[in-house]
Amino acid sequence: MTSRVRQLRLVVTADDYDAALRFYRDVLGLEEEAAFSSEGGHVTILDAGRATLEIADRRHADYIDSVEVGRRVAGPIRVCFEVADAEAVTDSLADEGATVVAAPVETPWKSLNARLDGPAGLHLTIFQELEQ
C-alpha cells in the first residue's frame, strides 16, 4: 500500500521565536529547509529526518511515562527525536535551557530515552536505539 501522505509537519507556535529557533536548529541540530516572513512575523521549516505518527491509548501512554519517568508527565502530545547519543544530546539541551524531567534510561524496548521540557511548551523524548 502506498501512503497518500508525503510529509508529516508539526507546526509549533512559539512566544519566543528566536529562542525556540536557536534551541531546535542550533543546539539540537535540525537543518533549516526554508524560512519565510510576513509583516513582522517569521516561520522556519526545520528538517527533523523521517517522521512517524505514533498513536497510543491512555493506558499505554501511562506505561511509557512510568518506564521513562516514573510517573505520568506528558500531555496529549510528546515530540520524540532519535539521536546517536542520547546522554550527550540531553546534556547539551539542558545546558541550553531545557528542563530535564528524567535522565536517559534504558527501556524494555531497547532504547535509551530521556525526557525534557523544551522551548515553546514542547515535552520532548530524546532517544537512542540500542539495537538496530
Phi and psi in degrees as GROMACS dihedral restraints (atoms count N, CA, C in turn):
[ dihedral_restraints ]
;  ai    aj    ak    al  type     phi  dphi    fc
    3     4     5     6     1  -100.2    20    10
    4     5     6     7     1   128.8    20    10
    6     7     8     9     1   -72.5    20    10
    7     8     9    10     1   139.6    20    10
    9    10    11    12     1   -80.4    20    10
   10    11    12    13     1   -17.3    20    10
   12    13    14    15     1   -86.7    20    10
   13    14    15    16     1   129.4    20    10
   15    16    17    18     1  -101.9    20    10
   16    17    18    19     1   -18.2    20    10
   18    19    20    21     1  -157.9    20    10
   19    20    21    22     1   142.0    20    10
   21    22    23    24     1  -104.3    20    10
   22    23    24    25     1   123.2    20    10
   24    25    26    27     1  -122.8    20    10
   25    26    27    28     1   123.3    20    10
   27    28    29    30     1   -96.9    20    10
   28    29    30    31     1   120.5    20    10
   30    31    32    33     1  -103.6    20    10
   31    32    33    34     1   123.1    20    10
   33    34    35    36     1  -117.3    20    10
   34    35    36    37     1   127.1    20    10
   36    37    38    39     1   -95.8    20    10
   37    38    39    40     1   118.6    20    10
   39    40    41    42     1  -111.1    20    10
   40    41    42    43     1   131.3    20    10
   42    43    44    45     1   -64.9    20    10
   43    44    45    46     1   -37.7    20    10
   45    46    47    48     1  -110.9    20    10
   46    47    48    49     1    83.6    20    10
   48    49    50    51     1   -56.7    20    10
   49    50    51    52     1   -47.3    20    10
   51    52    53    54     1   -61.9    20    10
   52    53    54    55     1   -43.7    20    10
   54    55    56    57     1   -66.5    20    10
   55    56    57    58     1   -41.8    20    10
   57    58    59    60     1   -65.5    20    10
   58    59    60    61     1   -43.3    20    10
   60    61    62    63     1   -61.5    20    10
   61    62    63    64     1   -46.4    20    10
   63    64    65    66     1   -59.3    20    10
   64    65    66    67     1   -45.6    20    10
   66    67    68    69     1   -61.9    20    10
   67    68    69    70     1   -52.7    20    10
   69    70    71    72     1   -77.6    20    10
   70    71    72    73     1   -34.6    20    10
   72    73    74    75     1   -84.6    20    10
   73    74    75    76     1   -54.6    20    10
   75    76    77    78     1   -83.9    20    10
   76    77    78    79     1   -35.4    20    10
   78    79    80    81     1   -91.2    20    10
   79    80    81    82     1   -52.8    20    10
   81    82    83    84     1   -72.6    20    10
   82    83    84    85     1   -30.6    20    10
   84    85    86    87     1    96.6    20    10
   85    86    87    88     1    20.9    20    10
   87    88    89    90     1   -71.3    20    10
   88    89    90    91     1   132.1    20    10
   90    91    92    93     1   -79.2    20    10
   91    92    93    94     1   139.4    20    10
   93    94    95    96     1   -76.2    20    10
   94    95    96    97     1   123.7    20    10
   96    97    98    99     1   -91.9    20    10
   97    98    99   100     1   -42.4    20    10
   99   100   101   102     1  -161.3    20    10
  100   101   102   103     1   158.9    20    10
  102   103   104   105     1  -143.6    20    10
  103   104   105   106     1   141.4    20    10
  105   106   107   108     1  -138.1    20    10
  106   107   108   109     1   156.9    20    10
  108   109   110   111     1  -137.7    20    10
  109   110   111   112     1   156.6    20    10
  111   112   113   114     1  -128.4    20    10
  112   113   114   115     1  -167.0    20    10
  114   115   116   117     1   -60.8    20    10
  115   116   117   118     1    90.1    20    10
  117   118   119   120     1    81.9    20    10
  118   119   120   121     1    -0.7    20    10
  120   121   122   123     1  -115.3    20    10
  121   122   123   124     1   161.4    20    10
  123   124   125   126     1  -140.6    20    10
  124   125   126   127     1   152.4    20    10
  126   127   128   129     1  -145.5    20    10
  127   128   129   130     1   140.1    20    10
  129   130   131   132     1  -128.5    20    10
  130   131   132   133     1   133.5    20    10
  132   133   134   135     1   -99.9    20    10
  133   134   135   136     1   122.3    20    10
  135   136   137   138     1  -110.0    20    10
  136   137   138   139     1   136.8    20    10
  138   139   140   141     1   -82.1    20    10
  139   140   141   142     1   118.0    20    10
  141   142   143   144     1  -107.7    20    10
  142   143   144   145     1    20.9    20    10
  144   145   146   147     1    77.6    20    10
  145   146   147   148     1  -155.3    20    10
  147   148   149   150     1   -68.1    20    10
  148   149   150   151     1   136.5    20    10
  150   151   152   153     1  -110.2    20    10
  151   152   153   154     1   142.7    20    10
  153   154   155   156     1  -134.1    20    10
  154   155   156   157     1   159.1    20    10
  156   157   158   159     1  -115.5    20    10
  157   158   159   160     1   116.2    20    10
  159   160   161   162     1  -102.5    20    10
  160   161   162   163     1   120.0    20    10
  162   163   164   165     1  -106.1    20    10
  163   164   165   166     1   124.9    20    10
  165   166   167   168     1  -128.7    20    10
  166   167   168   169     1   144.8    20    10
  168   169   170   171     1   -81.8    20    10
  169   170   171   172     1   167.1    20    10
  171   172   173   174     1   -57.8    20    10
  172   173   174   175     1   -39.8    20    10
  174   175   176   177     1   -64.9    20    10
  175   176   177   178     1   -40.4    20    10
  177   178   179   180     1   -71.7    20    10
  178   179   180   181     1   -37.9    20    10
  180   181   182   183     1   -61.2    20    10
  181   182   183   184     1   -40.0    20    10
  183   184   185   186     1   -60.6    20    10
  184   185   186   187     1   -42.6    20    10
  186   187   188   189     1   -62.6    20    10
  187   188   189   190     1   -46.8    20    10
  189   190   191   192     1   -59.7    20    10
  190   191   192   193     1   -47.1    20    10
  192   193   194   195     1   -61.1    20    10
  193   194   195   196     1   -38.5    20    10
  195   196   197   198     1   -62.0    20    10
  196   197   198   199     1   -43.3    20    10
  198   199   200   201     1   -67.4    20    10
  199   200   201   202     1   -46.7    20    10
  201   202   203   204     1   -83.6    20    10
  202   203   204   205     1   -29.8    20    10
  204   205   206   207     1  -124.2    20    10
  205   206   207   208     1   -30.4    20    10
  207   208   209   210     1   103.7    20    10
  208   209   210   211     1    -8.2    20    10
  210   211   212   213     1  -163.4    20    10
  211   212   213   214     1   167.1    20    10
  213   214   215   216     1   -74.6    20    10
  214   215   216   217     1   122.1    20    10
  216   217   218   219     1  -130.8    20    10
  217   218   219   220     1   -28.3    20    10
  219   220   221   222     1   -79.9    20    10
  220   221   222   223     1   148.0    20    10
  222   223   224   225     1   -85.0    20    10
  223   224   225   226     1  -156.1    20    10
  225   226   227   228     1   -72.9    20    10
  226   227   228   229     1   -14.0    20    10
  228   229   230   231     1  -129.7    20    10
  229   230   231   232     1   130.4    20    10
  231   232   233   234     1  -132.2    20    10
  232   233   234   235     1   131.1    20    10
  234   235   236   237     1  -102.5    20    10
  235   236   237   238     1   127.0    20    10
  237   238   239   240     1  -114.5    20    10
  238   239   240   241     1   137.8    20    10
  240   241   242   243     1  -125.6    20    10
  241   242   243   244     1   122.3    20    10
  243   244   245   246     1   -82.6    20    10
  244   245   246   247     1   131.2    20    10
  246   247   248   249     1  -132.2    20    10
  247   248   249   250     1   167.1    20    10
  249   250   251   252     1   -78.7    20    10
  250   251   252   253     1   -28.9    20    10
  252   253   254   255     1  -140.1    20    10
  253   254   255   256     1    93.6    20    10
  255   256   257   258     1   -62.0    20    10
  256   257   258   259     1   -38.3    20    10
  258   259   260   261     1   -66.1    20    10
  259   260   261   262     1   -46.4    20    10
  261   262   263   264     1   -65.3    20    10
  262   263   264   265     1   -43.2    20    10
  264   265   266   267     1   -66.7    20    10
  265   266   267   268     1   -41.6    20    10
  267   268   269   270     1   -58.4    20    10
  268   269   270   271     1   -45.4    20    10
  270   271   272   273     1   -61.7    20    10
  271   272   273   274     1   -44.2    20    10
  273   274   275   276     1   -68.1    20    10
  274   275   276   277     1   -37.2    20    10
  276   277   278   279     1   -67.5    20    10
  277   278   279   280     1   -38.9    20    10
  279   280   281   282     1   -64.7    20    10
  280   281   282   283     1   -40.1    20    10
  282   283   284   285     1   -61.6    20    10
  283   284   285   286     1   -25.7    20    10
  285   286   287   288     1  -102.5    20    10
  286   287   288   289     1    17.4    20    10
  288   289   290   291     1   111.7    20    10
  289   290   291   292     1    -8.9    20    10
  291   292   293   294     1   -69.7    20    10
  292   293   294   295     1   148.8    20    10
  294   295   296   297     1   -96.2    20    10
  295   296   297   298     1   120.8    20    10
  297   298   299   300     1   -77.4    20    10
  298   299   300   301     1   118.9    20    10
  300   301   302   303     1   -87.7    20    10
  301   302   303   304     1   -38.4    20    10
  303   304   305   306     1  -152.0    20    10
  304   305   306   307     1   131.1    20    10
  306   307   308   309     1   -66.5    20    10
  307   308   309   310     1   162.8    20    10
  309   310   311   312     1   -54.5    20    10
  310   311   312   313     1   135.1    20    10
  312   313   314   315     1  -135.7    20    10
  313   314   315   316     1   141.4    20    10
  315   316   317   318     1   -76.4    20    10
  316   317   318   319     1   130.3    20    10
  318   319   320   321     1   -97.2    20    10
  319   320   321   322     1   163.1    20    10
  321   322   323   324     1   -63.2    20    10
  322   323   324   325     1   -20.9    20    10
  324   325   326   327     1   -93.2    20    10
  325   326   327   328     1    19.3    20    10
  327   328   329   330     1    62.5    20    10
  328   329   330   331     1    51.1    20    10
  330   331   332   333     1  -137.0    20    10
  331   332   333   334     1   161.6    20    10
  333   334   335   336     1  -106.9    20    10
  334   335   336   337     1   111.7    20    10
  336   337   338   339     1  -119.6    20    10
  337   338   339   340     1   135.8    20    10
  339   340   341   342     1  -121.1    20    10
  340   341   342   343     1   155.2    20    10
  342   343   344   345     1  -121.4    20    10
  343   344   345   346     1   137.1    20    10
  345   346   347   348     1  -142.4    20    10
  346   347   348   349     1   157.3    20    10
  348   349   350   351     1  -105.6    20    10
  349   350   351   352     1   120.4    20    10
  351   352   353   354     1  -108.7    20    10
  352   353   354   355     1  -178.2    20    10
  354   355   356   357     1   -59.6    20    10
  355   356   357   358     1   157.9    20    10
  357   358   359   360     1    65.7    20    10
  358   359   360   361     1    23.9    20    10
  360   361   362   363     1    72.1    20    10
  361   362   363   364     1    20.7    20    10
  363   364   365   366     1   -89.2    20    10
  364   365   366   367     1   130.1    20    10
  366   367   368   369     1   -90.0    20    10
  367   368   369   370     1   123.9    20    10
  369   370   371   372     1  -115.4    20    10
  370   371   372   373     1   144.3    20    10
  372   373   374   375     1  -113.5    20    10
  373   374   375   376     1   127.5    20    10
  375   376   377   378     1  -107.0    20    10
  376   377   378   379     1   121.3    20    10
  378   379   380   381     1  -133.5    20    10
  379   380   381   382     1   150.1    20    10
  381   382   383   384     1  -126.6    20    10
  382   383   384   385     1   122.4    20    10
  384   385   386   387     1   -71.6    20    10
  385   386   387   388     1   126.8    20    10
  387   388   389   390     1   -90.3    20    10
  388   389   390   391     1   -21.8    20    10
  390   391   392   393     1  -126.9    20    10
  391   392   393   394     1   134.2    20    10
